[in-house]
Amino acid sequence: MMGPFIPLTVPRAVLDALAEVQVTVTDVGTSGFQLTFSVEKRSPLQILFLLTGGSPILFMRVVLVATVNGVANVLIDGVITNNHIAPGDKGSNSTLTLTGEDLTALMNQSDWSGFPFPACPAEARVALLLAKYAVFGIVPLIIPSIMVYEPLPIDIIPSQKGTDLQYIRSLADDVGYVFYLDPGPLPGISKAYWGPQIKDGPVQPALNIDMDAYTNVDSLRFNFDQQQNKIPTVFIYNQETGIIFPIPIPPITPLNPPLGLIPPLPANILGDLTPVRDDLSKRPIPEALLIGLAASSRWYEAVTGEGTLDVTRYGGILKARQLVGVRGAGPAFDGLYYVKSVTHKIKRGEYKQDFKLSRNGLVSTVSTVPP
């Protein structure tokens, strides 16, 4: 679906010219897409594509929906940010490539530094900023934080710094939160999530490797990096004594449960006390500890996996930001993993996904995973 403001189903001629689709979704940050068209030199689509590609970013929107086994999945809802055309040689078709990002690109266009938010907590500021984009189908999902410090309005009035996207992400970073857009479940709707990173929940169908007829992945390899396992540390400054002392905190929280039974020894156990963040030492101890806990999940990813699957054999679409089981890789690497990112690669007659997994250690914490 494409359109200057409201995306509509594209004509058959556009679908016929579409040669390849690639969509990358990561657990945090901005997702992106790339569309490759094979266009005849005298086709009116060339002029159409070039005109739309030269339009302001606000007026060219793309929604990609993949239907697998009768289930429609919204892969991305975004806008085109760049177009590139390579003229054909010796009568061959030209190749037009459109590159874009999700709707966070709209939030990153204008610098509103200095815009005041008097007597407005961080969650309300995020809601007000996201309300401007409700017309694009963006629905906010904001998890209030108990770690937000709000100054008295007579002392200081908070004001925006940077673009809407930069300010929303800085407010999330202040309390160890993440911010991202999750498209769907219907085309034209996106959930704007502002809250803690959650590595728990429903488990997707298992990835099977080397299991004969049950094998559903083309390739899967793992990496065990002990340097990725560190004890998160928060430094606290004591005003009375003038002494700064470290407080180690656990990287495991209810939102980030251990998925591996045997984690490696922490790489910083012999004295590398790199803090989780550099701006926590002068905050109240409970607030610094809670922010440190929220930001510590990425310190505990000793096992990572990368692979490729065929969507037809897998029977569905693997989604990022959720758990998935692995079978057939051996007792050290079987079990549950968190899906950090997926890249959809679609051509005529072929739909594959590259994916990245992570967890804290070797050997599964569960005896079985859902098939």
C-alpha positions as CSV (number, residue, x, y, z in Angstrom):
1,M,0.0,0.0,0.0
2,M,1.3,3.5,-0.9
3,G,0.0,7.0,-0.8
4,P,0.8,10.6,0.0
5,F,-1.0,10.6,3.3
6,I,-3.4,7.6,3.5
7,P,-1.8,4.5,1.9
8,L,-4.0,2.7,-0.6
9,T,-3.6,-0.6,-2.4
10,V,-1.3,-0.1,-5.3
11,P,-2.3,-0.8,-8.9
12,R,-1.4,-4.2,-10.5
13,A,1.2,-2.6,-12.7
14,V,3.2,-1.5,-9.6
15,L,3.1,-5.0,-8.1
16,D,4.2,-6.5,-11.4
17,A,7.2,-4.1,-11.4
18,L,8.1,-5.0,-7.8
19,A,11.1,-7.3,-7.9
20,E,12.4,-7.5,-4.3
21,V,11.4,-6.4,-0.8
22,Q,13.6,-6.1,2.2
23,V,12.3,-5.1,5.7
24,T,14.5,-4.9,8.8
25,V,12.9,-4.8,12.3
26,T,15.1,-4.5,15.4
27,D,14.1,-4.8,19.0
28,V,15.1,-1.1,19.7
29,G,15.6,1.7,17.3
30,T,14.3,2.5,13.9
31,S,13.1,-0.1,11.4
32,G,13.6,0.3,7.7
33,F,12.7,-1.1,4.3
34,Q,13.9,-1.2,0.7
35,L,11.8,-1.8,-2.4
36,T,13.4,-2.7,-5.7
37,F,11.4,-2.2,-8.9
38,S,12.3,-3.4,-12.4
39,V,10.8,-0.7,-14.7
40,E,10.7,-0.5,-18.5
41,K,12.3,2.7,-19.9
42,R,9.1,3.9,-21.5
43,S,6.8,2.7,-18.7
44,P,4.7,5.5,-17.1
45,L,5.7,4.0,-13.7
46,Q,9.1,5.6,-14.1
47,I,7.7,9.1,-14.1
48,L,5.3,8.2,-11.3
49,F,8.0,6.8,-9.1
50,L,10.4,9.6,-9.7
51,L,7.7,12.2,-9.0
52,T,6.7,10.5,-5.8
53,G,10.3,10.0,-4.8
54,G,10.9,13.7,-5.1
55,S,8.0,14.6,-3.0
56,P,8.5,15.8,0.6
57,I,8.9,12.9,3.0
58,L,5.6,13.7,4.8
59,F,3.6,12.8,1.7
60,M,4.9,9.4,0.6
61,R,3.9,6.6,2.9
62,V,4.4,2.9,2.4
63,V,2.6,0.0,4.2
64,L,3.9,-3.5,3.5
65,V,1.6,-6.4,4.4
66,A,2.5,-10.1,3.9
67,T,-0.2,-12.7,4.1
68,V,1.1,-16.2,5.2
69,N,-1.3,-19.1,5.6
70,G,-4.2,-16.7,5.4
71,V,-2.9,-14.4,8.2
72,A,-2.1,-10.8,7.2
73,N,1.0,-9.5,8.9
74,V,1.9,-5.8,8.7
75,L,5.7,-5.8,8.2
76,I,6.2,-2.0,8.3
77,D,4.4,1.3,8.1
78,G,6.8,3.9,7.0
79,V,7.8,6.7,4.6
80,I,10.2,6.8,1.7
81,T,13.4,8.7,2.5
82,N,15.5,8.0,-0.6
83,N,15.2,6.8,-4.1
84,H,17.8,5.6,-6.6
85,I,17.5,4.6,-10.2
86,A,20.0,2.7,-12.3
87,P,19.1,2.9,-16.1
88,G,19.2,-0.4,-17.9
89,D,21.8,-1.3,-20.5
90,K,21.2,-2.7,-24.0
91,G,17.5,-2.6,-23.7
92,S,17.1,-4.1,-20.3
93,N,14.8,-2.6,-17.7
94,S,15.9,0.2,-15.3
95,T,16.2,-0.7,-11.6
96,L,14.5,1.7,-9.2
97,T,15.3,1.4,-5.5
98,L,13.2,3.1,-2.8
99,T,14.5,3.2,0.7
100,G,12.6,4.2,3.8
101,E,12.2,4.1,7.5
102,D,9.2,3.5,9.8
103,L,7.0,6.5,10.9
104,T,9.6,7.6,13.4
105,A,11.1,9.4,10.4
106,L,8.2,11.9,10.6
107,M,9.1,12.6,14.2
108,N,12.7,13.5,13.3
109,Q,12.0,16.3,10.9
110,S,11.8,19.5,12.9
111,D,13.8,20.7,15.8
112,W,11.5,22.0,18.6
113,S,14.2,22.8,21.1
114,G,13.0,25.2,23.8
115,F,9.3,24.3,23.6
116,P,8.1,24.4,27.3
117,F,6.2,21.7,29.2
118,P,5.2,23.4,32.5
119,A,4.2,21.1,35.3
120,C,4.1,18.2,32.9
121,P,5.6,14.8,33.9
122,A,7.7,12.9,31.4
123,E,4.9,10.4,30.5
124,A,2.5,13.4,29.7
125,R,5.2,15.0,27.6
126,V,5.6,11.8,25.6
127,A,1.8,11.5,25.2
128,L,1.5,15.1,24.0
129,L,4.3,14.7,21.5
130,L,2.8,11.4,20.1
131,A,-0.7,13.0,19.9
132,K,0.6,15.1,17.0
133,Y,1.0,11.9,15.0
134,A,-2.3,10.3,15.8
135,V,-3.5,11.2,12.3
136,F,-1.0,8.7,11.0
137,G,-2.6,5.9,13.1
138,I,0.0,6.0,15.8
139,V,-1.5,4.8,19.1
140,P,0.7,5.4,22.2
141,L,1.4,2.7,24.8
142,I,3.1,4.5,27.6
143,I,4.2,2.6,30.8
144,P,4.6,5.2,33.6
145,S,7.9,5.0,35.4
146,I,8.4,5.4,39.2
147,M,11.9,6.7,38.5
148,V,11.0,10.0,36.8
149,Y,12.1,13.0,38.8
150,E,9.9,16.0,38.3
151,P,11.1,19.4,39.4
152,L,8.8,22.0,40.9
153,P,7.3,24.3,38.3
154,I,8.6,27.3,40.3
155,D,12.1,25.9,40.2
156,I,12.4,24.9,36.5
157,I,10.1,24.4,33.5
158,P,11.2,21.4,31.4
159,S,11.6,22.2,27.7
160,Q,12.1,20.0,24.6
161,K,15.6,19.3,23.3
162,G,15.9,18.4,19.6
163,T,13.3,16.8,17.4
164,D,10.3,15.0,18.8
165,L,12.0,11.6,18.3
166,Q,15.2,12.7,19.9
167,Y,13.4,14.1,22.9
168,I,11.1,11.1,23.3
169,R,14.1,8.8,23.2
170,S,16.1,10.9,25.6
171,L,13.2,10.8,28.1
172,A,13.1,7.0,27.7
173,D,16.9,6.8,28.2
174,D,16.6,8.8,31.4
175,V,14.7,6.0,33.1
176,G,16.2,3.1,31.2
177,Y,13.3,2.7,28.9
178,V,13.1,2.0,25.1
179,F,10.9,3.6,22.5
180,Y,9.9,2.1,19.2
181,L,7.0,1.7,16.7
182,D,5.3,-1.6,16.3
183,P,3.1,-1.7,13.1
184,G,-0.2,-3.5,13.0
185,P,-2.3,-5.4,13.7
186,L,-4.2,-3.5,11.0
187,P,-2.7,-1.6,8.1
188,G,-2.3,2.0,8.9
189,I,-2.1,1.4,12.7
190,S,1.2,1.5,14.7
191,K,1.7,1.1,18.4
192,A,4.2,3.6,19.9
193,Y,5.7,1.8,22.8
194,W,7.5,3.8,25.6
195,G,8.4,1.6,28.4
196,P,10.9,-1.0,29.8
197,Q,12.4,-3.5,27.4
198,I,10.6,-6.8,27.9
199,K,12.3,-10.1,27.1
200,D,9.5,-12.4,28.2
201,G,6.0,-13.4,27.0
202,P,4.5,-15.9,24.5
203,V,6.9,-18.2,22.7
204,Q,6.9,-18.4,18.9
205,P,7.0,-21.8,17.0
206,A,10.4,-23.4,17.4
207,L,13.3,-23.1,15.0
208,N,14.4,-26.7,14.2
209,I,17.9,-27.4,12.9
210,D,19.2,-30.9,11.8
211,M,15.9,-32.6,12.5
212,D,15.2,-34.3,9.2
213,A,11.6,-33.6,8.1
214,Y,11.1,-31.2,11.0
215,T,14.0,-28.9,10.0
216,N,12.7,-25.5,9.2
217,V,15.8,-23.3,9.1
218,D,18.3,-23.0,6.3
219,S,21.2,-22.1,8.6
220,L,21.8,-21.3,12.3
221,R,25.1,-20.6,14.0
222,F,25.8,-19.6,17.6
223,N,28.5,-17.5,19.3
224,F,29.5,-17.7,22.9
225,D,31.2,-14.5,24.0
226,Q,32.1,-14.3,27.7
227,Q,33.0,-10.6,27.4
228,Q,29.3,-9.9,26.9
229,N,28.5,-11.1,30.4
230,K,29.3,-8.4,33.0
231,I,28.0,-7.4,36.4
232,P,26.2,-4.1,36.0
233,T,27.5,-1.5,38.4
234,V,26.0,1.8,39.6
235,F,28.2,4.4,41.3
236,I,26.7,6.5,44.1
237,Y,28.2,9.8,45.4
238,N,27.9,10.4,49.1
239,Q,27.6,14.1,49.7
240,E,28.4,13.8,53.4
241,T,31.7,12.0,53.0
242,G,32.5,13.0,49.5
243,I,33.2,9.4,48.6
244,I,31.9,7.6,45.5
245,F,31.3,3.9,46.0
246,P,30.1,1.2,43.5
247,I,27.0,-0.9,44.0
248,P,26.8,-4.1,41.8
249,I,23.2,-4.9,40.7
250,P,21.8,-8.1,39.3
251,P,21.1,-8.1,35.5
252,I,18.1,-10.4,36.0
253,T,14.7,-8.8,36.5
254,P,11.1,-10.1,36.1
255,L,11.0,-8.5,32.7
256,N,14.4,-10.0,31.7
257,P,14.4,-13.5,33.1
258,P,17.4,-15.8,32.6
259,L,16.9,-18.1,29.5
260,G,20.3,-19.9,29.9
261,L,21.0,-22.1,33.0
262,I,24.8,-21.7,33.0
263,P,26.0,-18.1,32.4
264,P,29.7,-17.5,32.0
265,L,31.7,-15.9,34.8
266,P,31.3,-12.1,34.5
267,A,34.1,-10.5,32.5
268,N,34.5,-7.6,35.0
269,I,34.8,-9.7,38.1
270,L,38.5,-8.8,38.5
271,G,38.0,-5.1,38.8
272,D,36.5,-3.6,35.6
273,L,33.8,-1.5,37.2
274,T,32.5,0.3,34.1
275,P,29.2,1.9,35.3
276,V,25.9,1.1,33.6
277,R,25.5,4.9,33.1
278,D,27.6,7.9,33.8
279,D,24.8,10.1,35.1
280,L,23.5,8.1,38.1
281,S,26.1,8.9,40.8
282,K,24.3,12.1,42.2
283,R,20.8,10.7,42.0
284,P,19.0,9.2,45.1
285,I,20.2,5.7,45.7
286,P,16.8,4.0,45.0
287,E,16.3,5.9,41.8
288,A,19.8,5.1,40.6
289,L,19.4,1.4,41.4
290,L,16.1,1.2,39.6
291,I,17.4,3.0,36.5
292,G,20.5,0.7,36.6
293,L,18.2,-2.4,36.7
294,A,16.2,-1.1,33.8
295,A,19.3,-0.5,31.7
296,S,21.2,-3.7,32.7
297,S,19.4,-6.2,30.4
298,R,21.9,-5.7,27.5
299,W,24.8,-6.6,29.8
300,Y,23.7,-10.2,29.9
301,E,23.8,-11.6,26.3
302,A,26.7,-14.0,26.3
303,V,25.1,-16.4,23.7
304,T,24.0,-15.0,20.3
305,G,22.7,-16.7,17.3
306,E,22.3,-15.8,13.6
307,G,20.5,-17.7,10.9
308,T,18.1,-17.8,7.9
309,L,14.8,-19.5,7.6
310,D,12.3,-20.1,4.8
311,V,8.9,-18.8,5.8
312,T,7.1,-21.5,3.8
313,R,8.8,-24.2,5.7
314,Y,8.6,-22.4,9.1
315,G,4.8,-22.0,8.6
316,G,4.7,-18.3,9.6
317,I,6.6,-15.2,10.2
318,L,9.2,-14.9,12.9
319,K,8.8,-11.6,14.8
320,A,11.4,-9.5,16.6
321,R,11.0,-8.5,20.3
322,Q,9.5,-11.9,21.2
323,L,10.8,-15.3,22.5
324,V,11.4,-18.3,20.2
325,G,12.5,-21.9,20.9
326,V,15.5,-23.7,19.3
327,R,15.6,-27.5,18.8
328,G,18.3,-29.7,17.3
329,A,21.3,-27.5,18.1
330,G,22.5,-29.7,21.0
331,P,22.0,-29.4,24.8
332,A,24.2,-26.4,25.2
333,F,22.3,-24.2,22.7
334,D,18.8,-25.7,22.7
335,G,16.1,-23.8,24.5
336,L,14.5,-20.3,24.5
337,Y,16.0,-17.2,23.0
338,Y,15.1,-13.5,22.6
339,V,14.7,-12.4,19.0
340,K,16.7,-9.2,18.6
341,S,16.1,-8.5,14.9
342,V,14.6,-10.0,11.8
343,T,15.1,-9.1,8.1
344,H,12.4,-10.1,5.7
345,K,13.7,-10.8,2.2
346,I,10.9,-11.3,-0.4
347,K,11.2,-12.2,-4.1
348,R,8.9,-13.8,-6.5
349,G,8.4,-17.4,-5.3
350,E,10.7,-16.9,-2.3
351,Y,10.2,-15.5,1.2
352,K,13.1,-15.8,3.6
353,Q,14.1,-14.2,6.9
354,D,17.5,-13.5,8.5
355,F,17.3,-13.4,12.3
356,K,19.4,-12.7,15.3
357,L,18.9,-14.3,18.7
358,S,20.4,-13.8,22.2
359,R,20.3,-15.1,25.7
360,N,22.4,-15.0,28.9
361,G,24.0,-18.5,29.0
362,L,24.4,-22.1,27.9
363,V,21.9,-24.9,28.6
364,S,18.1,-24.2,28.5
365,T,16.2,-23.3,31.7
366,V,13.2,-25.2,30.3
367,S,13.0,-28.9,29.6
368,T,11.0,-28.5,26.4
369,V,10.0,-25.7,24.0
370,P,6.8,-25.4,22.1
371,P,7.1,-27.2,18.7
